Amino acid sequence: MSDRQVRSILFVCLGNICRSPLAEGVFRAVLAERGLEAAFAIDSAGTGGWHAGSAPDPRSVAVAARHGVDITAQQARKVTLADFDRFDLILGMDRSNVDDLRRLAPEASPGRVELFLDLATGRIKDVPDPYYGGEDGFLDVYRMIREASEALADRLAGREATPLSGHASSTT
């Protein structure tokens, strides 16, 4: 990512019903806790459109609610080409999402696409899709997203002079 300031972020997973709506809600909550919610435009989408218009998975809604985050108003949607112009940063939940996004991205913007955990925490690791698993998988995903959201908020709010390169360092 370039040195330009990030003010809009799109979180992306496969169907936009489990991980990315949870990431959108958790990141909004982290920003609100810091009084920064008005400074950023946040949204989520999926690389596939088969769930378009659907509410988040009930298990994502439940784990979010358990932690004081309401994601019930969200509706799934598919990533569009316009998203690459609308968002400063597009964060894929796993490497497959990132690959799909980079293939879809117009030539001038593939640098805007990053792996969420890599950018936020410096760990090249996927947020696993909990869809076919049980409640524990959703709780694990929540914890990963919460930790990464706090790290990303720290980087965006406290160290705006540090470019978001996709790799965290001990100084960021």
OpenMM code with the backbone's topology and positions (N, CA, C; nanometers):
from openmm import Vec3, app, unit

residues = "MET SER ASP ARG GLN VAL ARG SER ILE LEU PHE VAL CYS LEU GLY ASN ILE CYS ARG SER PRO LEU ALA GLU GLY VAL PHE ARG ALA VAL LEU ALA GLU ARG GLY LEU GLU ALA ALA PHE ALA ILE ASP SER ALA GLY THR GLY GLY TRP HIS ALA GLY SER ALA PRO ASP PRO ARG SER VAL ALA VAL ALA ALA ARG HIS GLY VAL ASP ILE THR ALA GLN GLN ALA ARG LYS VAL THR LEU ALA ASP PHE ASP ARG PHE ASP LEU ILE LEU GLY MET ASP ARG SER ASN VAL ASP ASP LEU ARG ARG LEU ALA PRO GLU ALA SER PRO GLY ARG VAL GLU LEU PHE LEU ASP LEU ALA THR GLY ARG ILE LYS ASP VAL PRO ASP PRO TYR TYR GLY GLY GLU ASP GLY PHE LEU ASP VAL TYR ARG MET ILE ARG GLU ALA SER GLU ALA LEU ALA ASP ARG LEU ALA GLY ARG GLU ALA THR PRO LEU SER GLY HIS ALA SER SER THR THR".split()
positions = [
    Vec3(0.0847, -0.1183, 0.0000),
    Vec3(0.0000, 0.0000, 0.0000),
    Vec3(0.0885, 0.1236, 0.0000),
    Vec3(0.0438, 0.2253, -0.0627),
    Vec3(0.1213, 0.3490, -0.0707),
    Vec3(0.1125, 0.4272, 0.0592),
    Vec3(0.1791, 0.5413, 0.0596),
    Vec3(0.1809, 0.6262, 0.1782),
    Vec3(0.0506, 0.7024, 0.1999),
    Vec3(-0.0408, 0.6956, 0.1058),
    Vec3(-0.1615, 0.7764, 0.1205),
    Vec3(-0.2455, 0.7300, 0.2389),
    Vec3(-0.3183, 0.8210, 0.2933),
    Vec3(-0.3942, 0.7966, 0.4143),
    Vec3(-0.5137, 0.7041, 0.3879),
    Vec3(-0.5374, 0.6110, 0.4765),
    Vec3(-0.6493, 0.5182, 0.4652),
    Vec3(-0.7673, 0.5741, 0.5429),
    Vec3(-0.8788, 0.5923, 0.4731),
    Vec3(-1.0016, 0.6401, 0.5361),
    Vec3(-1.1213, 0.5520, 0.5055),
    Vec3(-1.1018, 0.4517, 0.4187),
    Vec3(-1.2117, 0.3609, 0.3852),
    Vec3(-1.1569, 0.2196, 0.3682),
    Vec3(-1.2268, 0.1233, 0.4300),
    Vec3(-1.1805, -0.0151, 0.4313),
    Vec3(-1.2968, -0.1077, 0.3985),
    Vec3(-1.2701, -0.2022, 0.3089),
    Vec3(-1.3670, -0.3060, 0.2742),
    Vec3(-1.3092, -0.4398, 0.3194),
    Vec3(-1.3846, -0.5124, 0.4016),
    Vec3(-1.3462, -0.6465, 0.4460),
    Vec3(-1.4157, -0.7471, 0.3544),
    Vec3(-1.3399, -0.8472, 0.3070),
    Vec3(-1.3944, -0.9401, 0.2078),
    Vec3(-1.3655, -1.0849, 0.2461),
    Vec3(-1.4705, -1.1675, 0.2373),
    Vec3(-1.4546, -1.3122, 0.2480),
    Vec3(-1.5249, -1.3756, 0.1279),
    Vec3(-1.5565, -1.5019, 0.1354),
    Vec3(-1.6141, -1.5716, 0.0218),
    Vec3(-1.7604, -1.5325, -0.0031),
    Vec3(-1.8466, -1.5495, 0.0975),
    Vec3(-1.9892, -1.5258, 0.0769),
    Vec3(-2.0454, -1.4048, 0.1477),
    Vec3(-1.9653, -1.3381, 0.2293),
    Vec3(-2.0057, -1.2197, 0.3050),
    Vec3(-2.1179, -1.2488, 0.4044),
    Vec3(-2.1091, -1.3684, 0.4681),
    Vec3(-2.2071, -1.3982, 0.5731),
    Vec3(-2.1419, -1.4408, 0.7048),
    Vec3(-2.0139, -1.4760, 0.7034),
    Vec3(-1.9479, -1.5207, 0.8275),
    Vec3(-1.8354, -1.4268, 0.8708),
    Vec3(-1.7225, -1.4325, 0.8003),
    Vec3(-1.6030, -1.3605, 0.8444),
    Vec3(-1.6070, -1.2112, 0.8172),
    Vec3(-1.6371, -1.1700, 0.6949),
    Vec3(-1.6293, -1.0267, 0.6635),
    Vec3(-1.7351, -0.9435, 0.7350),
    Vec3(-1.8607, -0.9917, 0.7546),
    Vec3(-1.9528, -0.9100, 0.8335),
    Vec3(-1.9069, -0.8991, 0.9796),
    Vec3(-1.8466, -1.0067, 1.0288),
    Vec3(-1.7929, -1.0035, 1.1647),
    Vec3(-1.6775, -0.9037, 1.1730),
    Vec3(-1.5894, -0.9044, 1.0732),
    Vec3(-1.4773, -0.8096, 1.0709),
    Vec3(-1.5279, -0.6658, 1.0607),
    Vec3(-1.6275, -0.6432, 0.9769),
    Vec3(-1.6854, -0.5084, 0.9668),
    Vec3(-1.7393, -0.4626, 1.1018),
    Vec3(-1.8181, -0.5474, 1.1660),
    Vec3(-1.8785, -0.5110, 1.2946),
    Vec3(-1.7767, -0.4923, 1.4050),
    Vec3(-1.6807, -0.5824, 1.4126),
    Vec3(-1.5786, -0.5742, 1.5181),
    Vec3(-1.4908, -0.4513, 1.4959),
    Vec3(-1.4501, -0.4256, 1.3714),
    Vec3(-1.3654, -0.3093, 1.3461),
    Vec3(-1.4403, -0.1799, 1.3771),
    Vec3(-1.5685, -0.1744, 1.3423),
    Vec3(-1.6503, -0.0569, 1.3786),
    Vec3(-1.6529, -0.0381, 1.5307),
    Vec3(-1.6692, -0.1489, 1.6033),
    Vec3(-1.6735, -0.1419, 1.7498),
    Vec3(-1.5404, -0.0933, 1.8066),
    Vec3(-1.4301, -0.1436, 1.7526),
    Vec3(-1.2976, -0.1012, 1.7980),
    Vec3(-1.2795, 0.0485, 1.7710),
    Vec3(-1.3193, 0.0941, 1.6524),
    Vec3(-1.3099, 0.2372, 1.6216),
    Vec3(-1.3969, 0.3188, 1.7165),
    Vec3(-1.5182, 0.2719, 1.7448),
    Vec3(-1.6094, 0.3436, 1.8353),
    Vec3(-1.5503, 0.3538, 1.9757),
    Vec3(-1.4869, 0.2469, 2.0232),
    Vec3(-1.4245, 0.2482, 2.1554),
    Vec3(-1.3164, 0.3549, 2.1642),
    Vec3(-1.2565, 0.3882, 2.0509),
    Vec3(-1.1478, 0.4860, 2.0466),
    Vec3(-1.1956, 0.6238, 2.0006),
    Vec3(-1.3263, 0.6374, 1.9779),
    Vec3(-1.3808, 0.7639, 1.9315),
    Vec3(-1.3440, 0.7970, 1.7882),
    Vec3(-1.3186, 0.6959, 1.7073),
    Vec3(-1.2708, 0.7165, 1.5701),
    Vec3(-1.3705, 0.6729, 1.4634),
    Vec3(-1.4911, 0.6320, 1.5030),
    Vec3(-1.5831, 0.5748, 1.4052),
    Vec3(-1.6191, 0.6702, 1.2916),
    Vec3(-1.6238, 0.7993, 1.3192),
    Vec3(-1.6600, 0.8962, 1.2152),
    Vec3(-1.5468, 0.9191, 1.1147),
    Vec3(-1.4265, 0.8770, 1.1471),
    Vec3(-1.3112, 0.9036, 1.0618),
    Vec3(-1.2950, 0.8015, 0.9489),
    Vec3(-1.3711, 0.6914, 0.9526),
    Vec3(-1.3525, 0.5846, 0.8554),
    Vec3(-1.4851, 0.5378, 0.7970),
    Vec3(-1.4829, 0.5030, 0.6699),
    Vec3(-1.5948, 0.4357, 0.6043),
    Vec3(-1.5598, 0.2873, 0.6011),
    Vec3(-1.6470, 0.2029, 0.6541),
    Vec3(-1.6211, 0.0601, 0.6669),
    Vec3(-1.7363, -0.0162, 0.6032),
    Vec3(-1.7045, -0.1233, 0.5314),
    Vec3(-1.8067, -0.2073, 0.4702),
    Vec3(-1.7502, -0.3478, 0.4565),
    Vec3(-1.8340, -0.4403, 0.4099),
    Vec3(-1.7889, -0.5761, 0.3828),
    Vec3(-1.8592, -0.6284, 0.2585),
    Vec3(-1.7985, -0.7293, 0.1977),
    Vec3(-1.8528, -0.7902, 0.0761),
    Vec3(-1.7947, -0.9302, 0.0615),
    Vec3(-1.8460, -1.0026, -0.0364),
    Vec3(-1.7959, -1.1358, -0.0664),
    Vec3(-1.7457, -1.1442, -0.2091),
    Vec3(-1.6562, -1.2381, -0.2337),
    Vec3(-1.6099, -1.2576, -0.3709),
    Vec3(-1.7159, -1.3299, -0.4534),
    Vec3(-1.8049, -1.4016, -0.3867),
    Vec3(-1.9176, -1.4675, -0.4530),
    Vec3(-2.0464, -1.3968, -0.4183),
    Vec3(-2.1448, -1.4069, -0.5055),
    Vec3(-2.2693, -1.3339, -0.4845),
    Vec3(-2.3892, -1.4186, -0.4477),
    Vec3(-2.3696, -1.5475, -0.4201),
    Vec3(-2.4842, -1.6351, -0.3961),
    Vec3(-2.5617, -1.6037, -0.2692),
    Vec3(-2.5065, -1.5280, -0.1753),
    Vec3(-2.5780, -1.4900, -0.0521),
    Vec3(-2.6261, -1.3445, -0.0553),
    Vec3(-2.6114, -1.2772, -0.1698),
    Vec3(-2.6467, -1.1338, -0.1794),
    Vec3(-2.7855, -1.1085, -0.1223),
    Vec3(-2.7925, -1.0084, -0.0348),
    Vec3(-2.9176, -0.9708, 0.0297),
    Vec3(-2.9462, -1.0445, 0.1593),
    Vec3(-2.8683, -1.1481, 0.1888),
    Vec3(-2.8898, -1.2269, 0.3107),
    Vec3(-2.8269, -1.1592, 0.4321),
    Vec3(-2.8846, -1.1896, 0.5469),
    Vec3(-2.8275, -1.1450, 0.6743),
    Vec3(-2.7031, -1.2283, 0.7033),
    Vec3(-2.6173, -1.1824, 0.7938),
    Vec3(-2.5027, -1.2644, 0.8344),
    Vec3(-2.5486, -1.3982, 0.8930),
    Vec3(-2.4615, -1.4960, 0.8867),
    Vec3(-2.4876, -1.6277, 0.9446),
    Vec3(-2.5266, -1.6101, 1.0912),
    Vec3(-2.6305, -1.6808, 1.1374),
    Vec3(-2.6742, -1.6668, 1.2777),
    Vec3(-2.5629, -1.6911, 1.3790),
    Vec3(-2.4661, -1.7746, 1.3449),
    Vec3(-2.3551, -1.8017, 1.4373),
    Vec3(-2.2613, -1.6820, 1.4468),
    Vec3(-2.2424, -1.6090, 1.3372),
    Vec3(-2.1639, -1.4844, 1.3420),
    Vec3(-2.2386, -1.3791, 1.4221),
    Vec3(-2.3701, -1.3707, 1.4008),
    Vec3(-2.4524, -1.2759, 1.4754),
    Vec3(-2.4432, -1.3060, 1.6247),
    Vec3(-2.4508, -1.4349, 1.6606),
    Vec3(-2.4486, -1.4751, 1.8025),
    Vec3(-2.3142, -1.4447, 1.8683),
    Vec3(-2.2032, -1.4785, 1.8023),
    Vec3(-2.0726, -1.4542, 1.8638),
    Vec3(-2.0470, -1.3035, 1.8733),
    Vec3(-2.0914, -1.2272, 1.7762),
    Vec3(-2.0765, -1.0819, 1.7833),
    Vec3(-2.1579, -1.0267, 1.9000),
    Vec3(-2.2831, -1.0699, 1.9106),
    Vec3(-2.3710, -1.0212, 2.0178),
    Vec3(-2.3152, -1.0555, 2.1555),
    Vec3(-2.2567, -1.1742, 2.1674),
    Vec3(-2.1960, -1.2162, 2.2940),
    Vec3(-2.0864, -1.1197, 2.3385),
    Vec3(-2.0277, -1.0491, 2.2423),
    Vec3(-1.9207, -0.9542, 2.2715),
    Vec3(-1.9653, -0.8094, 2.2527),
    Vec3(-2.0968, -0.7880, 2.2525),
    Vec3(-2.1504, -0.6520, 2.2476),
    Vec3(-2.1475, -0.5854, 2.1110),
    Vec3(-2.1386, -0.6649, 2.0045),
    Vec3(-2.1337, -0.6104, 1.8690),
    Vec3(-2.2589, -0.6544, 1.7938),
    Vec3(-2.3314, -0.5588, 1.7367),
    Vec3(-2.4548, -0.5879, 1.6630),
    Vec3(-2.4276, -0.5819, 1.5131),
    Vec3(-2.4391, -0.6971, 1.4465),
    Vec3(-2.4194, -0.7006, 1.3011),
    Vec3(-2.5488, -0.7388, 1.2289),
    Vec3(-2.6620, -0.7319, 1.2978),
    Vec3(-2.7886, -0.7795, 1.2413),
    Vec3(-2.8383, -0.6959, 1.1236),
    Vec3(-2.7979, -0.5712, 1.1121),
    Vec3(-2.8470, -0.4864, 1.0031),
    Vec3(-2.7698, -0.5070, 0.8723),
    Vec3(-2.6610, -0.5802, 0.8767),
    Vec3(-2.5802, -0.5999, 0.7567),
    Vec3(-2.6501, -0.6939, 0.6587),
    Vec3(-2.6215, -0.6715, 0.5299),
    Vec3(-2.6710, -0.7593, 0.4243),
    Vec3(-2.5552, -0.7954, 0.3321),
    Vec3(-2.5486, -0.9229, 0.2966),
    Vec3(-2.4411, -0.9699, 0.2102),
    Vec3(-2.4506, -0.9059, 0.0722),
    Vec3(-2.3331, -0.8816, 0.0159),
    Vec3(-2.3248, -0.8313, -0.1208),
    Vec3(-2.1958, -0.8814, -0.1828),
    Vec3(-2.1905, -0.8751, -0.3139),
    Vec3(-2.0715, -0.9177, -0.3870),
    Vec3(-1.9830, -0.7964, -0.4146),
    Vec3(-1.8524, -0.8162, -0.4125),
    Vec3(-1.7568, -0.7116, -0.4488),
    Vec3(-1.7857, -0.6659, -0.5911),
    Vec3(-1.7746, -0.5352, -0.6138),
    Vec3(-1.7922, -0.4789, -0.7478),
    Vec3(-1.6645, -0.4071, -0.7901),
    Vec3(-1.6521, -0.3807, -0.9174),
    Vec3(-1.5367, -0.3043, -0.9650),
    Vec3(-1.5323, -0.1660, -0.9017),
    Vec3(-1.6482, -0.1078, -0.8753),
    Vec3(-1.6535, 0.0253, -0.8126),
    Vec3(-1.5892, 0.0253, -0.6741),
    Vec3(-1.5892, -0.0899, -0.6062),
    Vec3(-1.5283, -0.0977, -0.4732),
    Vec3(-1.3790, -0.0642, -0.4774),
    Vec3(-1.3136, -0.0932, -0.5880),
    Vec3(-1.1702, -0.0661, -0.5981),
    Vec3(-1.1417, 0.0832, -0.6066),
    Vec3(-1.2403, 0.1614, -0.6466),
    Vec3(-1.2290, 0.3074, -0.6453),
    Vec3(-1.2785, 0.3662, -0.5141),
    Vec3(-1.3795, 0.3036, -0.4547),
    Vec3(-1.4425, 0.3569, -0.3328),
    Vec3(-1.3603, 0.3351, -0.2063),
    Vec3(-1.2811, 0.2284, -0.2033),
    Vec3(-1.2108, 0.1925, -0.0797),
    Vec3(-1.0597, 0.2077, -0.0947),
    Vec3(-0.9992, 0.2677, 0.0068),
    Vec3(-0.8535, 0.2836, 0.0098),
    Vec3(-0.7839, 0.1502, 0.0323),
    Vec3(-0.8500, 0.0622, 0.1052),
    Vec3(-0.7903, -0.0644, 0.1454),
    Vec3(-0.8967, -0.1729, 0.1369),
    Vec3(-0.8632, -0.2837, 0.0726),
    Vec3(-0.9531, -0.3984, 0.0615),
    Vec3(-0.8818, -0.5165, 0.1245),
    Vec3(-0.9405, -0.5683, 0.2317),
    Vec3(-0.8753, -0.6719, 0.3115),
    Vec3(-0.9448, -0.8060, 0.2957),
    Vec3(-0.8750, -0.9018, 0.2345),
    Vec3(-0.9265, -1.0370, 0.2204),
    Vec3(-0.9028, -1.1164, 0.3474),
    Vec3(-0.9984, -1.2005, 0.3814),
    Vec3(-0.9873, -1.2813, 0.5027),
    Vec3(-0.8915, -1.3989, 0.4852),
    Vec3(-0.8769, -1.4478, 0.3610),
    Vec3(-0.7808, -1.5561, 0.3381),
    Vec3(-0.7109, -1.5335, 0.2047),
    Vec3(-0.6079, -1.6141, 0.1818),
    Vec3(-0.5265, -1.5952, 0.0604),
    Vec3(-0.6053, -1.6209, -0.0673),
    Vec3(-0.7035, -1.7087, -0.0620),
    Vec3(-0.7882, -1.7335, -0.1785),
    Vec3(-0.8709, -1.6080, -0.2106),
    Vec3(-0.9246, -1.5439, -0.1075),
    Vec3(-0.9974, -1.4180, -0.1279),
    Vec3(-0.9068, -1.3125, -0.1890),
    Vec3(-0.7846, -1.3022, -0.1376),
    Vec3(-0.6891, -1.2030, -0.1877),
    Vec3(-0.6560, -1.2311, -0.3345),
    Vec3(-0.6332, -1.3575, -0.3686),
    Vec3(-0.6055, -1.3930, -0.5082),
    Vec3(-0.7223, -1.3553, -0.5986),
    Vec3(-0.8454, -1.3874, -0.5556),
    Vec3(-0.9646, -1.3518, -0.6340),
    Vec3(-0.9766, -1.2006, -0.6502),
    Vec3(-0.9517, -1.1268, -0.5426),
    Vec3(-0.9610, -0.9806, -0.5472),
    Vec3(-0.8561, -0.9212, -0.6406),
    Vec3(-0.7360, -0.9737, -0.6354),
    Vec3(-0.6292, -0.9214, -0.7221),
    Vec3(-0.6576, -0.9500, -0.8696),
    Vec3(-0.7224, -1.0639, -0.8983),
    Vec3(-0.7616, -1.0926, -1.0364),
    Vec3(-0.8708, -0.9974, -1.0829),
    Vec3(-0.9610, -0.9605, -0.9930),
    Vec3(-1.0724, -0.8717, -1.0258),
    Vec3(-1.0307, -0.7246, -1.0329),
    Vec3(-0.9282, -0.6885, -0.9585),
    Vec3(-0.8883, -0.5476, -0.9445),
    Vec3(-0.8426, -0.4873, -1.0772),
    Vec3(-0.8838, -0.3635, -1.1030),
    Vec3(-0.8301, -0.2921, -1.2191),
    Vec3(-0.6783, -0.2789, -1.2044),
    Vec3(-0.6087, -0.2661, -1.3148),
    Vec3(-0.4624, -0.2617, -1.3129),
    Vec3(-0.4042, -0.1593, -1.2171),
    Vec3(-0.4675, -0.0449, -1.2050),
    Vec3(-0.4123, 0.0634, -1.1233),
    Vec3(-0.4288, 0.0401, -0.9735),
    Vec3(-0.5035, -0.0619, -0.9305),
    Vec3(-0.5321, -0.0718, -0.7878),
    Vec3(-0.5002, -0.2036, -0.7180),
    Vec3(-0.4309, -0.3004, -0.7756),
    Vec3(-0.4101, -0.4243, -0.7011),
    Vec3(-0.3301, -0.4076, -0.5725),
    Vec3(-0.2545, -0.3001, -0.5591),
    Vec3(-0.1811, -0.2751, -0.4359),
    Vec3(-0.2696, -0.2437, -0.3182),
    Vec3(-0.3948, -0.2144, -0.3427),
    Vec3(-0.4900, -0.1846, -0.2358),
    Vec3(-0.5410, -0.3107, -0.1674),
    Vec3(-0.5180, -0.4254, -0.2259),
    Vec3(-0.5677, -0.5522, -0.1740),
    Vec3(-0.4602, -0.6142, -0.0848),
    Vec3(-0.5003, -0.6496, 0.0369),
    Vec3(-0.4069, -0.7081, 0.1337),
    Vec3(-0.4750, -0.8216, 0.2090),
    Vec3(-0.3951, -0.9122, 0.2631),
    Vec3(-0.4440, -1.0158, 0.3530),
    Vec3(-0.4624, -0.9519, 0.4906),
    Vec3(-0.5817, -0.9620, 0.5467),
    Vec3(-0.6174, -0.8923, 0.6705),
    Vec3(-0.5164, -0.9153, 0.7829),
    Vec3(-0.4904, -1.0408, 0.8194),
    Vec3(-0.4012, -1.0662, 0.9338),
    Vec3(-0.2582, -1.0236, 0.9049),
    Vec3(-0.2151, -1.0355, 0.7806),
    Vec3(-0.0801, -0.9936, 0.7446),
    Vec3(-0.0651, -0.8431, 0.7632),
    Vec3(-0.1578, -0.7679, 0.7079),
    Vec3(-0.1500, -0.6223, 0.7192),
    Vec3(-0.1616, -0.5770, 0.8649),
    Vec3(-0.2555, -0.6351, 0.9375),
    Vec3(-0.2829, -0.5898, 1.0739),
    Vec3(-0.1786, -0.6350, 1.1741),
    Vec3(-0.1331, -0.7579, 1.1617),
    Vec3(-0.0477, -0.8145, 1.2674),
    Vec3(0.0888, -0.8605, 1.2185),
    Vec3(0.1097, -0.8611, 1.0868),
    Vec3(0.2370, -0.9073, 1.0332),
    Vec3(0.2468, -1.0584, 1.0216),
    Vec3(0.1366, -1.1284, 1.0499),
    Vec3(0.1358, -1.2742, 1.0375),
    Vec3(0.0656, -1.3125, 0.9075),
    Vec3(0.1361, -1.3818, 0.8198),
    Vec3(0.0761, -1.4270, 0.6947),
    Vec3(-0.0058, -1.5510, 0.7280),
    Vec3(-0.1294, -1.5257, 0.7671),
    Vec3(-0.2174, -1.6318, 0.8143),
    Vec3(-0.3594, -1.5990, 0.7706),
    Vec3(-0.4340, -1.7017, 0.7321),
    Vec3(-0.5732, -1.6842, 0.6930),
    Vec3(-0.6632, -1.6780, 0.8156),
    Vec3(-0.7727, -1.6029, 0.8028),
    Vec3(-0.8842, -1.6159, 0.8958),
    Vec3(-0.9661, -1.7315, 0.8379),
    Vec3(-0.9701, -1.8469, 0.9054),
    Vec3(-1.0360, -1.9640, 0.8471),
    Vec3(-1.1868, -1.9455, 0.8362),
    Vec3(-1.2453, -2.0080, 0.7350),
    Vec3(-1.3895, -1.9997, 0.7152),
    Vec3(-1.4573, -2.0953, 0.8132),
    Vec3(-1.5381, -2.0436, 0.9067),
    Vec3(-1.6001, -2.1299, 1.0070),
    Vec3(-1.7338, -2.1902, 0.9626),
    Vec3(-1.7750, -2.1639, 0.8386),
    Vec3(-1.9101, -2.1972, 0.7923),
    Vec3(-1.9492, -2.3432, 0.8174),
    Vec3(-1.8601, -2.4369, 0.7866),
    Vec3(-1.8952, -2.5784, 0.7987),
    Vec3(-1.8620, -2.6367, 0.9351),
    Vec3(-1.8170, -2.5546, 1.0266),
    Vec3(-1.7817, -2.6018, 1.1602),
    Vec3(-1.8866, -2.5638, 1.2637),
    Vec3(-1.8465, -2.5742, 1.3878),
    Vec3(-1.9370, -2.5453, 1.4980),
    Vec3(-1.9115, -2.4088, 1.5601),
    Vec3(-1.9742, -2.3885, 1.6738),
    Vec3(-1.9662, -2.2610, 1.7462),
    Vec3(-1.8216, -2.2236, 1.7827),
    Vec3(-1.7396, -2.3220, 1.8170),
    Vec3(-1.6014, -2.2941, 1.8558),
    Vec3(-1.5242, -2.2262, 1.7439),
    Vec3(-1.5501, -2.2671, 1.6200),
    Vec3(-1.4834, -2.2059, 1.5061),
    Vec3(-1.5178, -2.0588, 1.4930),
    Vec3(-1.6431, -2.0246, 1.5195),
    Vec3(-1.6851, -1.8850, 1.5129),
    Vec3(-1.6219, -1.8038, 1.6254),
    Vec3(-1.6086, -1.8640, 1.7424),
    Vec3(-1.5429, -1.7960, 1.8535),
    Vec3(-1.3946, -1.7731, 1.8232),
    Vec3(-1.3286, -1.8723, 1.7663),
    Vec3(-1.1877, -1.8569, 1.7284),
    Vec3(-1.1714, -1.7454, 1.6251),
    Vec3(-1.2603, -1.7430, 1.5259),
    Vec3(-1.2555, -1.6395, 1.4226),
    Vec3(-1.2799, -1.5022, 1.4850),
    Vec3(-1.3757, -1.4936, 1.5773),
    Vec3(-1.4003, -1.3659, 1.6452),
    Vec3(-1.2721, -1.3170, 1.7135),
    Vec3(-1.2074, -1.4050, 1.7864),
    Vec3(-1.0851, -1.3659, 1.8595),
    Vec3(-0.9759, -1.3170, 1.7646),
    Vec3(-0.9571, -1.3881, 1.6530),
    Vec3(-0.8566, -1.3478, 1.5539),
    Vec3(-0.8899, -1.2098, 1.4975),
    Vec3(-1.0161, -1.1910, 1.4646),
    Vec3(-1.0605, -1.0642, 1.4053),
    Vec3(-1.0486, -0.9516, 1.5073),
    Vec3(-1.0833, -0.9773, 1.6305),
    Vec3(-1.0732, -0.8734, 1.7342),
    Vec3(-0.9280, -0.8296, 1.7526),
    Vec3(-0.8377, -0.9256, 1.7653),
    Vec3(-0.6956, -0.8936, 1.7832),
    Vec3(-0.6430, -0.8144, 1.6627),
    Vec3(-0.6760, -0.8603, 1.5429),
    Vec3(-0.6293, -0.7926, 1.4222),
    Vec3(-0.6927, -0.6539, 1.4082),
    Vec3(-0.8182, -0.6402, 1.4460),
    Vec3(-0.8861, -0.5104, 1.4382),
    Vec3(-0.8219, -0.4091, 1.5324),
    Vec3(-0.7873, -0.4532, 1.6520),
    Vec3(-0.7197, -0.3640, 1.7460),
    Vec3(-0.5833, -0.3223, 1.6932),
    Vec3(-0.5096, -0.4174, 1.6367),
    Vec3(-0.3776, -0.3861, 1.5807),
    Vec3(-0.3900, -0.2901, 1.4624),
    Vec3(-0.4877, -0.3143, 1.3752),
    Vec3(-0.5069, -0.2267, 1.2596),
    Vec3(-0.5491, -0.0871, 1.3039),
    Vec3(-0.6383, -0.0782, 1.4010),
    Vec3(-0.6798, 0.0531, 1.4521),
    Vec3(-0.5618, 0.1278, 1.5123),
    Vec3(-0.4756, 0.0570, 1.5839),
    Vec3(-0.3546, 0.1190, 1.6388),
    Vec3(-0.2692, 0.1771, 1.5272),
    Vec3(-0.2504, 0.0994, 1.4222),
    Vec3(-0.1669, 0.1445, 1.3107),
    Vec3(-0.2292, 0.2644, 1.2400),
    Vec3(-0.3595, 0.2607, 1.2203),
    Vec3(-0.4263, 0.3688, 1.1478),
    Vec3(-0.4380, 0.4968, 1.2299),
    Vec3(-0.4649, 0.4825, 1.3573),
    Vec3(-0.4896, 0.5996, 1.4421),
    Vec3(-0.3629, 0.6584, 1.5009),
    Vec3(-0.2756, 0.5729, 1.5498),
    Vec3(-0.1609, 0.6212, 1.6236),
    Vec3(-0.0356, 0.6399, 1.5436),
    Vec3(-0.0325, 0.5809, 1.4276),
    Vec3(0.0915, 0.5853, 1.3509),
    Vec3(0.0622, 0.6154, 1.2054),
    Vec3(-0.0179, 0.7205, 1.1828),
    Vec3(-0.0579, 0.7552, 1.0472),
    Vec3(0.0599, 0.7898, 0.9578),
    Vec3(0.1722, 0.8279, 1.0164),
    Vec3(0.2902, 0.8596, 0.9362),
    Vec3(0.3561, 0.7326, 0.8824),
    Vec3(0.3230, 0.6172, 0.9419),
    Vec3(0.3807, 0.4916, 0.8974),
    Vec3(0.2951, 0.4353, 0.7858),
    Vec3(0.3521, 0.4131, 0.6677),
    Vec3(0.2715, 0.3586, 0.5586),
    Vec3(0.2280, 0.2161, 0.5892),
    Vec3(0.1112, 0.1802, 0.5400),
    Vec3(0.0633, 0.0440, 0.5540),
    Vec3(0.1214, -0.0353, 0.4383),
    Vec3(0.2269, -0.1077, 0.4656),
    Vec3(0.2988, -0.1778, 0.3604),
    Vec3(0.2514, -0.3194, 0.3393),
    Vec3(0.1681, -0.3688, 0.4284),
    Vec3(0.1302, -0.5097, 0.4202),
    Vec3(0.2102, -0.5942, 0.5156),
    Vec3(0.3116, -0.5366, 0.5750),
    Vec3(0.3933, -0.6104, 0.6702),
    Vec3(0.4178, -0.5235, 0.7923),
    Vec3(0.3700, -0.5691, 0.9047),
    Vec3(0.3917, -0.4944, 1.0280),
    Vec3(0.5368, -0.5124, 1.0695),
    Vec3(0.5878, -0.4158, 1.1408),
    Vec3(0.7217, -0.4304, 1.1943),
    Vec3(0.7175, -0.4001, 1.3423),
    Vec3(0.8277, -0.4204, 1.4064),
    Vec3(0.8307, -0.3972, 1.5508),
    Vec3(0.8156, -0.2491, 1.5832),
    Vec3(0.8273, -0.1627, 1.4830),
    Vec3(0.8136, -0.0200, 1.5089),
    Vec3(0.6742, 0.0319, 1.4793),
    Vec3(0.5841, -0.0555, 1.4304),
    Vec3(0.4477, -0.0093, 1.4008),
    Vec3(0.3487, -0.0695, 1.4948),
] * unit.nanometer
topology = app.Topology()
chain = topology.addChain("A")
for resn in residues:
    res = topology.addResidue(resn, chain)
    for name in ("N", "CA", "C"):
        topology.addAtom(name, app.Element.getBySymbol(name[0]), res)
